[in-house]
Amino acid sequence: MSETSAPSRMRSWLFAPGDSERKMTKASDSAADIVLLDLEDSVSPENKPAARTAVADFLKTREDKHRIWVRVNPLRSGEIEADLDAIMGAAPGGLFLPKAEGKADVEALDAMLTIREADHGILNRSTHVAALVTETPKAMFHCGDYEGAPRLIAMSWGAEDLSSALGARVQHQPDGSYMPMYEMARNLCLLGAVTAGCAPIETVMPEFRDLDKLRERALMVRGQGYRGMLAIHPAQVDVINEAFTPSAEEIAHARAIVQAFANNPGAGTVGLDGQMLDRPHLALAERLLAEAGESD
């Protein structure tokens, strides 16, 4: 884990291509909890050198660099060293590592970062890391391997690169839900992130104009345990933030659960509103209150 505390909110993670100053500005001026300046998929190979310079220059203009991260190129791309050499002097808040295939990949990135943090006078291990952990077939077998990975505070998953690697032409069922392969990727990411003590982050929804569908999906995955979601357009940010923010009703119910157990010290179960609740309910209530910025 990182030696500096993780961001208090990681609900919305908004991508912006690193070769467009206009889009980087628009993303950074949004309400996104974390902005991801992209040096990978949204930048063509011939534009990567210019994008590195543009991202570094842009970071130097921002006072909120703690929430501005960079998606670098994969470890095996031959591009990541150049990415880090270009951007680390500007001290991004974190790095998003695509196509990660296990804890060893995060450890390798940690070693690269440690050298560059020292070179630039940046606090050791203050640069956070999130990893995309299902983008290759091999990666799927290692989602549960990230426990103890240095700097790692979040894990996410993706369907597009995985489907490309598999040669799969269909990702979705007729009702719009994912095919079983990609539901498995989502579930493995969730299990792996919880095992590693990281925040599980849902993948993007490309249909950025369908905000009703986005809200439905965000609420669904939050109910499953996800803590945030990737976004590809600023219009998605407010919907995602709202979906991953506990409602007043949820907070009131969680408070009532905590109070019921406080009124019955040592009890394994308590009754509330006609329901019998046990200790796992208390743990969920305490977690929700912590997410809302409250503590008992």
WOCORFEN-V357093 format. One line per field, one symbol per residue. burial: 1 if it has 16 or more other ideal C-beta (glycine too) atoms within 10 Angstrom, else 0. A space follows every 50 residues. Layout:
burial->???
This chain:
burial->11010110111111111111001100110101111111110110001100 11011101100100111111111110101101110111011111111111 11101100110111011000010011111111111100110111110011 11111111101110000000000000000011001101110110010111 11111000001001001100110001111111110110111011010000 1011101101100000000100000010001100110110110000
